[in-house]
Amino acid sequence: MKCPTCHRPSKWEDNPHRPFCSERCKLLDFGAWANEEFRVPAEEPAPSLEDGEQNPAPSNDDSDRLARP
Ligand SMILES: [Zn+2]
């Protein structure tokens, strides 16, 4: 059995942290997916908001050109 965090062979017998090789690797793995969970929602709102504001601008420009004879 390999440790999912450091990919080194981990002891299976008498190991309370299996499949990890040590408590440190277990905590590192939990911290890794916790960071992923927090990163996804934090980054998404910002770019989509900017896109919504930029879309109306070109269409306004077009109607202005059509109004002119
Ligand atoms: Zn490890």
N, CA, C, O and the ligand as a Tripos MOL2 file, in Angstrom:
@<TRIPOS>MOLECULE
protein
  277   275    70     0     0
PROTEIN
NO_CHARGES

@<TRIPOS>ATOM
      1 N           0.8490   -1.2080    0.0000 N.3       1 MET1
      2 CA          0.0000    0.0000    0.0000 C.3       1 MET1
      3 C           0.8780    1.2500    0.0000 C.2       1 MET1
      4 O           1.8010    1.3740    0.8060 O.2       1 MET1
      5 N           0.5800    2.1710   -0.9130 N.am      2 LYS2
      6 CA          1.3570    3.4050   -0.9920 C.3       2 LYS2
      7 C           0.6240    4.5300   -0.2750 C.2       2 LYS2
      8 O          -0.6050    4.5930   -0.2730 O.2       2 LYS2
      9 N           1.3950    5.4030    0.3230 N.am      3 CYS3
     10 CA          0.8030    6.5680    0.9750 C.3       3 CYS3
     11 C           0.2860    7.5290   -0.0950 C.2       3 CYS3
     12 O           1.0570    7.9170   -0.9730 O.2       3 CYS3
     13 N          -0.9960    7.9320   -0.0580 N.am      4 PRO4
     14 CA         -1.5490    8.8060   -1.0920 C.3       4 PRO4
     15 C          -0.9090   10.1910   -1.1180 C.2       4 PRO4
     16 O          -0.9790   10.8830   -2.1330 O.2       4 PRO4
     17 N          -0.2930   10.5970   -0.0260 N.am      5 THR5
     18 CA          0.2700   11.9420    0.0330 C.3       5 THR5
     19 C           1.7030   11.9810   -0.4820 C.2       5 THR5
     20 O           2.0200   12.7840   -1.3600 O.2       5 THR5
     21 N           2.5710   11.1250    0.0510 N.am      6 CYS6
     22 CA          3.9810   11.1870   -0.3270 C.3       6 CYS6
     23 C           4.3610   10.0490   -1.2690 C.2       6 CYS6
     24 O           5.4960   10.0090   -1.7450 O.2       6 CYS6
     25 N           3.4310    9.1090   -1.5540 N.am      7 HIS7
     26 CA          3.6420    8.0170   -2.4990 C.3       7 HIS7
     27 C           4.7840    7.1080   -2.0960 C.2       7 HIS7
     28 O           5.3620    6.4210   -2.9390 O.2       7 HIS7
     29 N           5.1110    7.0980   -0.8280 N.am      8 ARG8
     30 CA          6.1050    6.1450   -0.3500 C.3       8 ARG8
     31 C           5.3660    4.9700    0.2630 C.2       8 ARG8
     32 O           4.2350    5.1240    0.7240 O.2       8 ARG8
     33 N           5.9810    3.8070    0.2750 N.am      9 PRO9
     34 CA          5.3320    2.6320    0.8650 C.3       9 PRO9
     35 C           4.9620    2.8860    2.3240 C.2       9 PRO9
     36 O           5.8070    3.2850    3.1250 O.2       9 PRO9
     37 N           3.7050    2.6540    2.6600 N.am     10 SER10
     38 CA          3.2850    2.8880    4.0390 C.3      10 SER10
     39 C           3.0020    1.5670    4.7200 C.2      10 SER10
     40 O           2.5680    0.6060    4.0850 O.2      10 SER10
     41 N           3.2450    1.5270    5.9890 N.am     11 LYS11
     42 CA          3.0110    0.3050    6.7570 C.3      11 LYS11
     43 C           1.5080    0.1300    6.9680 C.2      11 LYS11
     44 O           0.8020    1.0730    7.3250 O.2      11 LYS11
     45 N           1.0370   -1.0920    6.7390 N.am     12 TRP12
     46 CA         -0.4050   -1.3310    6.8860 C.3      12 TRP12
     47 C          -0.7360   -1.8420    8.2840 C.2      12 TRP12
     48 O          -1.7200   -1.4320    8.8980 O.2      12 TRP12
     49 N           0.1100   -2.7480    8.7710 N.am     13 GLU13
     50 CA         -0.1580   -3.3190   10.0870 C.3      13 GLU13
     51 C           0.2530   -2.3560   11.1880 C.2      13 GLU13
     52 O           1.2730   -1.6750   11.0820 O.2      13 GLU13
     53 N          -0.5370   -2.3040   12.2290 N.am     14 ASP14
     54 CA         -0.2490   -1.4470   13.3870 C.3      14 ASP14
     55 C          -0.1070    0.0130   12.9730 C.2      14 ASP14
     56 O           0.6590    0.7600   13.5820 O.2      14 ASP14
     57 N          -0.8430    0.4230   11.9390 N.am     15 ASN15
     58 CA         -0.7480    1.8180   11.4880 C.3      15 ASN15
     59 C          -2.1230    2.4720   11.6250 C.2      15 ASN15
     60 O          -3.0150    2.1790   10.8300 O.2      15 ASN15
     61 N          -2.3150    3.3430   12.6040 N.am     16 PRO16
     62 CA         -3.6240    3.9660   12.8100 C.3      16 PRO16
     63 C          -3.9530    5.0020   11.7500 C.2      16 PRO16
     64 O          -5.0980    5.4450   11.6600 O.2      16 PRO16
     65 N          -2.9770    5.3960   10.9490 N.am     17 HIS17
     66 CA         -3.1990    6.4570    9.9600 C.3      17 HIS17
     67 C          -3.3260    5.9200    8.5480 C.2      17 HIS17
     68 O          -3.3330    6.7010    7.5960 O.2      17 HIS17
     69 N          -3.4290    4.5940    8.3840 N.am     18 ARG18
     70 CA         -3.5000    4.0450    7.0410 C.3      18 ARG18
     71 C          -4.7130    4.6030    6.3040 C.2      18 ARG18
     72 O          -5.6960    4.9250    6.9730 O.2      18 ARG18
     73 N          -4.7210    4.7410    4.9990 N.am     19 PRO19
     74 CA         -3.6220    4.3090    4.1120 C.3      19 PRO19
     75 C          -2.4260    5.2560    4.1030 C.2      19 PRO19
     76 O          -1.4980    5.0560    3.3190 O.2      19 PRO19
     77 N          -2.4220    6.2610    4.9360 N.am     20 PHE20
     78 CA         -1.2870    7.1790    4.9810 C.3      20 PHE20
     79 C          -0.1680    6.5800    5.8140 C.2      20 PHE20
     80 O          -0.4100    5.7060    6.6460 O.2      20 PHE20
     81 N           1.0670    7.0480    5.5920 N.am     21 CYS21
     82 CA          2.2090    6.4720    6.2950 C.3      21 CYS21
     83 C           2.3320    7.0930    7.6780 C.2      21 CYS21
     84 O           2.9300    6.4940    8.5720 O.2      21 CYS21
     85 N           1.7820    8.2760    7.8650 N.am     22 SER22
     86 CA          1.9330    8.9370    9.1540 C.3      22 SER22
     87 C           0.7910    9.9290    9.3460 C.2      22 SER22
     88 O           0.0370   10.2180    8.4170 O.2      22 SER22
     89 N           0.6800   10.4400   10.5600 N.am     23 GLU23
     90 CA         -0.3790   11.4110   10.8310 C.3      23 GLU23
     91 C          -0.1590   12.6890   10.0280 C.2      23 GLU23
     92 O          -1.1120   13.3470    9.6140 O.2      23 GLU23
     93 N           1.1120   13.0310    9.8150 N.am     24 ARG24
     94 CA          1.4320   14.2490    9.0800 C.3      24 ARG24
     95 C           0.8790   14.1730    7.6500 C.2      24 ARG24
     96 O           0.2910   15.1360    7.1560 O.2      24 ARG24
     97 N           1.0730   13.0180    6.9860 N.am     25 CYS25
     98 CA          0.5860   12.8700    5.6180 C.3      25 CYS25
     99 C          -0.9440   12.8710    5.5970 C.2      25 CYS25
    100 O          -1.5420   13.3710    4.6440 O.2      25 CYS25
    101 N          -1.5770   12.3270    6.6160 N.am     26 LYS26
    102 CA         -3.0280   12.3230    6.6790 C.3      26 LYS26
    103 C          -3.5510   13.7500    6.7640 C.2      26 LYS26
    104 O          -4.4930   14.1100    6.0580 O.2      26 LYS26
    105 N          -2.9500   14.5600    7.6190 N.am     27 LEU27
    106 CA         -3.3930   15.9430    7.7690 C.3      27 LEU27
    107 C          -3.1150   16.7420    6.5040 C.2      27 LEU27
    108 O          -3.9130   17.5960    6.1190 O.2      27 LEU27
    109 N          -1.9790   16.4650    5.8520 N.am     28 LEU28
    110 CA         -1.6510   17.1770    4.6130 C.3      28 LEU28
    111 C          -2.7080   16.8920    3.5610 C.2      28 LEU28
    112 O          -3.1200   17.7980    2.8370 O.2      28 LEU28
    113 N          -3.1610   15.6160    3.4650 N.am     29 ASP29
    114 CA         -4.1450   15.2590    2.4530 C.3      29 ASP29
    115 C          -5.4730   15.9530    2.7390 C.2      29 ASP29
    116 O          -6.1090   16.4650    1.8170 O.2      29 ASP29
    117 N          -5.8960   15.9780    3.9790 N.am     30 PHE30
    118 CA         -7.1580   16.6580    4.3180 C.3      30 PHE30
    119 C          -7.0600   18.1460    4.0050 C.2      30 PHE30
    120 O          -8.0110   18.7460    3.5040 O.2      30 PHE30
    121 N          -5.9020   18.7410    4.3040 N.am     31 GLY31
    122 CA         -5.7160   20.1620    4.0040 C.3      31 GLY31
    123 C          -5.7540   20.4210    2.5110 C.2      31 GLY31
    124 O          -6.2280   21.4710    2.0770 O.2      31 GLY31
    125 N          -5.2570   19.4700    1.7080 N.am     32 ALA32
    126 CA         -5.2140   19.6680    0.2610 C.3      32 ALA32
    127 C          -6.6220   19.7540   -0.3080 C.2      32 ALA32
    128 O          -6.9210   20.6780   -1.0650 O.2      32 ALA32
    129 N          -7.4990   18.8040    0.0410 N.am     33 TRP33
    130 CA         -8.8270   18.8840   -0.5590 C.3      33 TRP33
    131 C          -9.6630   19.9870    0.0600 C.2      33 TRP33
    132 O         -10.5880   20.4920   -0.5770 O.2      33 TRP33
    133 N          -9.3510   20.3740    1.3080 N.am     34 ALA34
    134 CA        -10.0630   21.4960    1.9150 C.3      34 ALA34
    135 C          -9.7430   22.7900    1.1660 C.2      34 ALA34
    136 O         -10.6250   23.6240    0.9620 O.2      34 ALA34
    137 N          -8.5070   22.9520    0.7640 N.am     35 ASN35
    138 CA         -8.1250   24.1350   -0.0060 C.3      35 ASN35
    139 C          -8.8340   24.1570   -1.3560 C.2      35 ASN35
    140 O          -9.2860   25.2130   -1.7980 O.2      35 ASN35
    141 N          -8.9350   22.9960   -2.0180 N.am     36 GLU36
    142 CA         -9.6240   22.9340   -3.3050 C.3      36 GLU36
    143 C         -11.0790   23.3540   -3.1510 C.2      36 GLU36
    144 O         -11.6050   24.0930   -3.9840 O.2      36 GLU36
    145 N         -11.7360   22.8820   -2.0820 N.am     37 GLU37
    146 CA        -13.1400   23.2120   -1.8670 C.3      37 GLU37
    147 C         -13.3250   24.7190   -1.7220 C.2      37 GLU37
    148 O         -14.2780   25.2910   -2.2510 O.2      37 GLU37
    149 N         -12.4130   25.3480   -1.0060 N.am     38 PHE38
    150 CA        -12.5710   26.7860   -0.7570 C.3      38 PHE38
    151 C         -12.1860   27.6040   -1.9890 C.2      38 PHE38
    152 O         -12.6900   28.7100   -2.1800 O.2      38 PHE38
    153 N         -11.2950   27.0650   -2.8250 N.am     39 ARG39
    154 CA        -10.7920   27.8620   -3.9470 C.3      39 ARG39
    155 C         -11.8300   27.9780   -5.0640 C.2      39 ARG39
    156 O         -11.9060   29.0130   -5.7260 O.2      39 ARG39
    157 N         -12.6280   26.9310   -5.2820 N.am     40 VAL40
    158 CA        -13.5470   26.9390   -6.4220 C.3      40 VAL40
    159 C         -14.6090   28.0520   -6.3130 C.2      40 VAL40
    160 O         -14.7410   28.8490   -7.2420 O.2      40 VAL40
    161 N         -15.3690   28.1260   -5.2040 N.am     41 PRO41
    162 CA        -16.4030   29.1730   -5.1450 C.3      41 PRO41
    163 C         -15.8200   30.5700   -5.0380 C.2      41 PRO41
    164 O         -16.4730   31.5380   -5.4270 O.2      41 PRO41
    165 N         -14.6030   30.6990   -4.5190 N.am     42 ALA42
    166 CA        -14.0220   32.0240   -4.3200 C.3      42 ALA42
    167 C         -13.6480   32.6630   -5.6460 C.2      42 ALA42
    168 O         -13.7180   33.8850   -5.7830 O.2      42 ALA42
    169 N         -13.2470   31.8510   -6.6340 N.am     43 GLU43
    170 CA        -12.7620   32.4410   -7.8800 C.3      43 GLU43
    171 C         -13.8720   32.6660   -8.8950 C.2      43 GLU43
    172 O         -13.7340   33.5260   -9.7650 O.2      43 GLU43
    173 N         -14.9720   31.9180   -8.8100 N.am     44 GLU44
    174 CA        -15.9610   31.9690   -9.8990 C.3      44 GLU44
    175 C         -16.7480   33.2790  -10.0180 C.2      44 GLU44
    176 O         -16.9310   33.7560  -11.1380 O.2      44 GLU44
    177 N         -17.2250   33.8870   -8.9170 N.am     45 PRO45
    178 CA        -18.0900   35.0600   -9.0730 C.3      45 PRO45
    179 C         -17.4010   36.2440   -9.7510 C.2      45 PRO45
    180 O         -18.0380   36.9540  -10.5290 O.2      45 PRO45
    181 N         -16.1310   36.4680   -9.4780 N.am     46 ALA46
    182 CA        -15.4450   37.6550   -9.9910 C.3      46 ALA46
    183 C         -15.4420   37.7500  -11.5180 C.2      46 ALA46
    184 O         -15.8730   38.7730  -12.0510 O.2      46 ALA46
    185 N         -14.9670   36.7090  -12.2590 N.am     47 PRO47
    186 CA        -14.8950   36.8520  -13.7180 C.3      47 PRO47
    187 C         -16.2740   36.9410  -14.3710 C.2      47 PRO47
    188 O         -16.4450   37.6990  -15.3260 O.2      47 PRO47
    189 N         -17.2720   36.1780  -13.8750 N.am     48 SER48
    190 CA        -18.5830   36.1900  -14.5170 C.3      48 SER48
    191 C         -19.2410   37.5570  -14.3550 C.2      48 SER48
    192 O         -20.0010   37.9820  -15.2250 O.2      48 SER48
    193 N         -18.9610   38.2490  -13.2560 N.am     49 LEU49
    194 CA        -19.5350   39.5760  -13.0390 C.3      49 LEU49
    195 C         -18.9760   40.5690  -14.0590 C.2      49 LEU49
    196 O         -19.7080   41.4060  -14.5870 O.2      49 LEU49
    197 N         -17.6650   40.4680  -14.3320 N.am     50 GLU50
    198 CA        -17.0410   41.3940  -15.2830 C.3      50 GLU50
    199 C         -17.5770   41.1360  -16.6920 C.2      50 GLU50
    200 O         -17.7780   42.0740  -17.4630 O.2      50 GLU50
    201 N         -17.8070   39.8640  -17.0260 N.am     51 ASP51
    202 CA        -18.3150   39.5490  -18.3550 C.3      51 ASP51
    203 C         -19.6990   40.1540  -18.5670 C.2      51 ASP51
    204 O         -19.9920   40.6620  -19.6500 O.2      51 ASP51
    205 N         -20.5560   40.1040  -17.5400 N.am     52 GLY52
    206 CA        -21.9060   40.6300  -17.6640 C.3      52 GLY52
    207 C         -21.9010   42.1310  -17.9030 C.2      52 GLY52
    208 O         -22.7770   42.6560  -18.5910 O.2      52 GLY52
    209 N         -20.9240   42.8180  -17.3420 N.am     53 GLU53
    210 CA        -20.8870   44.2730  -17.5140 C.3      53 GLU53
    211 C         -20.3520   44.6680  -18.8820 C.2      53 GLU53
    212 O         -20.6720   45.7300  -19.4150 O.2      53 GLU53
    213 N         -19.5110   43.7650  -19.4460 N.am     54 GLN54
    214 CA        -18.8880   44.1320  -20.7190 C.3      54 GLN54
    215 C         -19.8010   43.8310  -21.9080 C.2      54 GLN54
    216 O         -19.6390   44.4310  -22.9710 O.2      54 GLN54
    217 N         -20.7540   42.9160  -21.7470 N.am     55 ASN55
    218 CA        -21.5730   42.5080  -22.8880 C.3      55 ASN55
    219 C         -22.4620   43.6230  -23.4550 C.2      55 ASN55
    220 O         -22.5050   43.7670  -24.6760 O.2      55 ASN55
    221 N         -23.1730   44.4180  -22.6480 N.am     56 PRO56
    222 CA        -24.0870   45.4160  -23.2100 C.3      56 PRO56
    223 C         -23.3770   46.5050  -24.0130 C.2      56 PRO56
    224 O         -23.9840   47.0910  -24.9100 O.2      56 PRO56
    225 N         -22.1400   46.7840  -23.7210 N.am     57 ALA57
    226 CA        -21.4380   47.8930  -24.3640 C.3      57 ALA57
    227 C         -21.4340   47.8080  -25.8910 C.2      57 ALA57
    228 O         -21.7980   48.7890  -26.5390 O.2      57 ALA57
    229 N         -21.0360   46.6730  -26.5050 N.am     58 PRO58
    230 CA        -20.9760   46.6370  -27.9710 C.3      58 PRO58
    231 C         -22.3470   46.7850  -28.6260 C.2      58 PRO58
    232 O         -22.4520   47.4080  -29.6820 O.2      58 PRO58
    233 N         -23.4020   46.2260  -28.0230 N.am     59 SER59
    234 CA        -24.7190   46.3080  -28.6510 C.3      59 SER59
    235 C         -25.2210   47.7490  -28.6370 C.2      59 SER59
    236 O         -25.9080   48.1630  -29.5710 O.2      59 SER59
    237 N         -24.9010   48.5120  -27.6140 N.am     60 ASN60
    238 CA        -25.2670   49.9250  -27.5800 C.3      60 ASN60
    239 C         -24.5930   50.6840  -28.7240 C.2      60 ASN60
    240 O         -25.1920   51.5540  -29.3570 O.2      60 ASN60
    241 N         -23.3450   50.3320  -28.9650 N.am     61 ASP61
    242 CA        -22.6050   50.9820  -30.0370 C.3      61 ASP61
    243 C         -23.2750   50.7240  -31.3850 C.2      61 ASP61
    244 O         -23.3410   51.6070  -32.2400 O.2      61 ASP61
    245 N         -23.7800   49.4710  -31.5640 N.am     62 ASP62
    246 CA        -24.3910   49.1050  -32.8320 C.3      62 ASP62
    247 C         -25.6770   49.8910  -33.0940 C.2      62 ASP62
    248 O         -25.8870   50.3930  -34.1980 O.2      62 ASP62
    249 N         -26.5560   49.9980  -32.0550 N.am     63 SER63
    250 CA        -27.8300   50.6830  -32.2450 C.3      63 SER63
    251 C         -27.6020   52.1640  -32.5010 C.2      63 SER63
    252 O         -28.3840   52.8010  -33.2060 O.2      63 SER63
    253 N         -26.5430   52.7100  -31.9370 N.am     64 ASP64
    254 CA        -26.2330   54.1160  -32.1650 C.3      64 ASP64
    255 C         -25.8850   54.3410  -33.6390 C.2      64 ASP64
    256 O         -26.2500   55.3570  -34.2300 O.2      64 ASP64
    257 N         -25.1750   53.3770  -34.2140 N.am     65 ARG65
    258 CA        -24.7710   53.5310  -35.6200 C.3      65 ARG65
    259 C         -25.9870   53.3940  -36.5360 C.2      65 ARG65
    260 O         -26.0660   54.0470  -37.5760 O.2      65 ARG65
    261 N         -26.9530   52.5240  -36.1340 N.am     66 LEU66
    262 CA        -28.1480   52.3300  -36.9420 C.3      66 LEU66
    263 C         -29.0470   53.5560  -36.8980 C.2      66 LEU66
    264 O         -29.7060   53.8720  -37.8890 O.2      66 LEU66
    265 N         -29.0860   54.2640  -35.7450 N.am     67 ALA67
    266 CA        -29.9460   55.4380  -35.6020 C.3      67 ALA67
    267 C         -29.5040   56.5370  -36.5440 C.2      67 ALA67
    268 O         -30.3140   57.3220  -37.0370 O.2      67 ALA67
    269 N         -28.2200   56.5790  -36.7810 N.am     68 ARG68
    270 CA        -27.7280   57.6100  -37.6910 C.3      68 ARG68
    271 C         -28.1180   57.2770  -39.1350 C.2      68 ARG68
    272 O         -27.9300   56.1250  -39.5250 O.2      68 ARG68
    273 N         -28.6040   58.1170  -39.8950 N.am     69 PRO69
    274 CA        -29.0620   57.8420  -41.2650 C.3      69 PRO69
    275 C         -27.9190   57.4890  -42.2280 C.2      69 PRO69
    276 O         -28.1610   57.2350  -43.4080 O.2      69 PRO69
    277 ZN          3.2210    9.6800    3.5480 Zn       70 ZN70
@<TRIPOS>BOND
     1     1     2 1
     2     2     3 1
     3     3     4 2
     4     3     5 am
     5     5     6 1
     6     6     7 1
     7     7     8 2
     8     7     9 am
     9     9    10 1
    10    10    11 1
    11    11    12 2
    12    11    13 am
    13    13    14 1
    14    14    15 1
    15    15    16 2
    16    15    17 am
    17    17    18 1
    18    18    19 1
    19    19    20 2
    20    19    21 am
    21    21    22 1
    22    22    23 1
    23    23    24 2
    24    23    25 am
    25    25    26 1
    26    26    27 1
    27    27    28 2
    28    27    29 am
    29    29    30 1
    30    30    31 1
    31    31    32 2
    32    31    33 am
    33    33    34 1
    34    34    35 1
    35    35    36 2
    36    35    37 am
    37    37    38 1
    38    38    39 1
    39    39    40 2
    40    39    41 am
    41    41    42 1
    42    42    43 1
    43    43    44 2
    44    43    45 am
    45    45    46 1
    46    46    47 1
    47    47    48 2
    48    47    49 am
    49    49    50 1
    50    50    51 1
    51    51    52 2
    52    51    53 am
    53    53    54 1
    54    54    55 1
    55    55    56 2
    56    55    57 am
    57    57    58 1
    58    58    59 1
    59    59    60 2
    60    59    61 am
    61    61    62 1
    62    62    63 1
    63    63    64 2
    64    63    65 am
    65    65    66 1
    66    66    67 1
    67    67    68 2
    68    67    69 am
    69    69    70 1
    70    70    71 1
    71    71    72 2
    72    71    73 am
    73    73    74 1
    74    74    75 1
    75    75    76 2
    76    75    77 am
    77    77    78 1
    78    78    79 1
    79    79    80 2
    80    79    81 am
    81    81    82 1
    82    82    83 1
    83    83    84 2
    84    83    85 am
    85    85    86 1
    86    86    87 1
    87    87    88 2
    88    87    89 am
    89    89    90 1
    90    90    91 1
    91    91    92 2
    92    91    93 am
    93    93    94 1
    94    94    95 1
    95    95    96 2
    96    95    97 am
    97    97    98 1
    98    98    99 1
    99    99   100 2
   100    99   101 am
   101   101   102 1
   102   102   103 1
   103   103   104 2
   104   103   105 am
   105   105   106 1
   106   106   107 1
   107   107   108 2
   108   107   109 am
   109   109   110 1
   110   110   111 1
   111   111   112 2
   112   111   113 am
   113   113   114 1
   114   114   115 1
   115   115   116 2
   116   115   117 am
   117   117   118 1
   118   118   119 1
   119   119   120 2
   120   119   121 am
   121   121   122 1
   122   122   123 1
   123   123   124 2
   124   123   125 am
   125   125   126 1
   126   126   127 1
   127   127   128 2
   128   127   129 am
   129   129   130 1
   130   130   131 1
   131   131   132 2
   132   131   133 am
   133   133   134 1
   134   134   135 1
   135   135   136 2
   136   135   137 am
   137   137   138 1
   138   138   139 1
   139   139   140 2
   140   139   141 am
   141   141   142 1
   142   142   143 1
   143   143   144 2
   144   143   145 am
   145   145   146 1
   146   146   147 1
   147   147   148 2
   148   147   149 am
   149   149   150 1
   150   150   151 1
   151   151   152 2
   152   151   153 am
   153   153   154 1
   154   154   155 1
   155   155   156 2
   156   155   157 am
   157   157   158 1
   158   158   159 1
   159   159   160 2
   160   159   161 am
   161   161   162 1
   162   162   163 1
   163   163   164 2
   164   163   165 am
   165   165   166 1
   166   166   167 1
   167   167   168 2
   168   167   169 am
   169   169   170 1
   170   170   171 1
   171   171   172 2
   172   171   173 am
   173   173   174 1
   174   174   175 1
   175   175   176 2
   176   175   177 am
   177   177   178 1
   178   178   179 1
   179   179   180 2
   180   179   181 am
   181   181   182 1
   182   182   183 1
   183   183   184 2
   184   183   185 am
   185   185   186 1
   186   186   187 1
   187   187   188 2
   188   187   189 am
   189   189   190 1
   190   190   191 1
   191   191   192 2
   192   191   193 am
   193   193   194 1
   194   194   195 1
   195   195   196 2
   196   195   197 am
   197   197   198 1
   198   198   199 1
   199   199   200 2
   200   199   201 am
   201   201   202 1
   202   202   203 1
   203   203   204 2
   204   203   205 am
   205   205   206 1
   206   206   207 1
   207   207   208 2
   208   207   209 am
   209   209   210 1
   210   210   211 1
   211   211   212 2
   212   211   213 am
   213   213   214 1
   214   214   215 1
   215   215   216 2
   216   215   217 am
   217   217   218 1
   218   218   219 1
   219   219   220 2
   220   219   221 am
   221   221   222 1
   222   222   223 1
   223   223   224 2
   224   223   225 am
   225   225   226 1
   226   226   227 1
   227   227   228 2
   228   227   229 am
   229   229   230 1
   230   230   231 1
   231   231   232 2
   232   231   233 am
   233   233   234 1
   234   234   235 1
   235   235   236 2
   236   235   237 am
   237   237   238 1
   238   238   239 1
   239   239   240 2
   240   239   241 am
   241   241   242 1
   242   242   243 1
   243   243   244 2
   244   243   245 am
   245   245   246 1
   246   246   247 1
   247   247   248 2
   248   247   249 am
   249   249   250 1
   250   250   251 1
   251   251   252 2
   252   251   253 am
   253   253   254 1
   254   254   255 1
   255   255   256 2
   256   255   257 am
   257   257   258 1
   258   258   259 1
   259   259   260 2
   260   259   261 am
   261   261   262 1
   262   262   263 1
   263   263   264 2
   264   263   265 am
   265   265   266 1
   266   266   267 1
   267   267   268 2
   268   267   269 am
   269   269   270 1
   270   270   271 1
   271   271   272 2
   272   271   273 am
   273   273   274 1
   274   274   275 1
   275   275   276 2
@<TRIPOS>SUBSTRUCTURE
     1 MET1         2 RESIDUE 1 A MET
     2 LYS2         6 RESIDUE 1 A LYS
     3 CYS3        10 RESIDUE 1 A CYS
     4 PRO4        14 RESIDUE 1 A PRO
     5 THR5        18 RESIDUE 1 A THR
     6 CYS6        22 RESIDUE 1 A CYS
     7 HIS7        26 RESIDUE 1 A HIS
     8 ARG8        30 RESIDUE 1 A ARG
     9 PRO9        34 RESIDUE 1 A PRO
    10 SER10       38 RESIDUE 1 A SER
    11 LYS11       42 RESIDUE 1 A LYS
    12 TRP12       46 RESIDUE 1 A TRP
    13 GLU13       50 RESIDUE 1 A GLU
    14 ASP14       54 RESIDUE 1 A ASP
    15 ASN15       58 RESIDUE 1 A ASN
    16 PRO16       62 RESIDUE 1 A PRO
    17 HIS17       66 RESIDUE 1 A HIS
    18 ARG18       70 RESIDUE 1 A ARG
    19 PRO19       74 RESIDUE 1 A PRO
    20 PHE20       78 RESIDUE 1 A PHE
    21 CYS21       82 RESIDUE 1 A CYS
    22 SER22       86 RESIDUE 1 A SER
    23 GLU23       90 RESIDUE 1 A GLU
    24 ARG24       94 RESIDUE 1 A ARG
    25 CYS25       98 RESIDUE 1 A CYS
    26 LYS26      102 RESIDUE 1 A LYS
    27 LEU27      106 RESIDUE 1 A LEU
    28 LEU28      110 RESIDUE 1 A LEU
    29 ASP29      114 RESIDUE 1 A ASP
    30 PHE30      118 RESIDUE 1 A PHE
    31 GLY31      122 RESIDUE 1 A GLY
    32 ALA32      126 RESIDUE 1 A ALA
    33 TRP33      130 RESIDUE 1 A TRP
    34 ALA34      134 RESIDUE 1 A ALA
    35 ASN35      138 RESIDUE 1 A ASN
    36 GLU36      142 RESIDUE 1 A GLU
    37 GLU37      146 RESIDUE 1 A GLU
    38 PHE38      150 RESIDUE 1 A PHE
    39 ARG39      154 RESIDUE 1 A ARG
    40 VAL40      158 RESIDUE 1 A VAL
    41 PRO41      162 RESIDUE 1 A PRO
    42 ALA42      166 RESIDUE 1 A ALA
    43 GLU43      170 RESIDUE 1 A GLU
    44 GLU44      174 RESIDUE 1 A GLU
    45 PRO45      178 RESIDUE 1 A PRO
    46 ALA46      182 RESIDUE 1 A ALA
    47 PRO47      186 RESIDUE 1 A PRO
    48 SER48      190 RESIDUE 1 A SER
    49 LEU49      194 RESIDUE 1 A LEU
    50 GLU50      198 RESIDUE 1 A GLU
    51 ASP51      202 RESIDUE 1 A ASP
    52 GLY52      206 RESIDUE 1 A GLY
    53 GLU53      210 RESIDUE 1 A GLU
    54 GLN54      214 RESIDUE 1 A GLN
    55 ASN55      218 RESIDUE 1 A ASN
    56 PRO56      222 RESIDUE 1 A PRO
    57 ALA57      226 RESIDUE 1 A ALA
    58 PRO58      230 RESIDUE 1 A PRO
    59 SER59      234 RESIDUE 1 A SER
    60 ASN60      238 RESIDUE 1 A ASN
    61 ASP61      242 RESIDUE 1 A ASP
    62 ASP62      246 RESIDUE 1 A ASP
    63 SER63      250 RESIDUE 1 A SER
    64 ASP64      254 RESIDUE 1 A ASP
    65 ARG65      258 RESIDUE 1 A ARG
    66 LEU66      262 RESIDUE 1 A LEU
    67 ALA67      266 RESIDUE 1 A ALA
    68 ARG68      270 RESIDUE 1 A ARG
    69 PRO69      274 RESIDUE 1 A PRO
    70 ZN70       277 GROUP 0 **** ****
